[in-house]
Structures are given as structure tokens and as C-alpha cells.
Amino acid sequence: MPTAESEAKVKTKVRFEGLLKTHSDLMHERKKLKKSLVRSGENISNQEKSMALRQ
């Protein structure tokens, strides 16, 4: 029995690792976007409060 992995198995492994990296990158970007939206929402909320206090 050969100890080296078959070519098909190696290709599958490389493809899977690529997909896994892409998925993690997308999830990381999604979290960054979500944080950004929350912060901008907080800024808008703070601006509305300051506008209300001025009036």
C-alpha cells in the first residue's frame, strides 16, 4: 500500500482548504461590516441626541 496520498485526494484537500479559507475570510468581513454598521448607528443616535438637546 503506498504511503503517499493519491493525486485526487491531494487536489480535493487543496480545494477544500481553499474553500475553507474563503469562507473564513467572508465571515471575518461580515463581522467587520456588522461592527461598522453598529458603530455608525451609535454615531447617528448620538447625533440625534445632541440635535434634540440643542433645540
Secondary structure, DSSP 8 states (H G I E B T S, - for coil): --SS--HHHHHHHHHHHHHHHHHHHHHHHHHHHHHHHHHHHHHHHHHHHHHHHH-
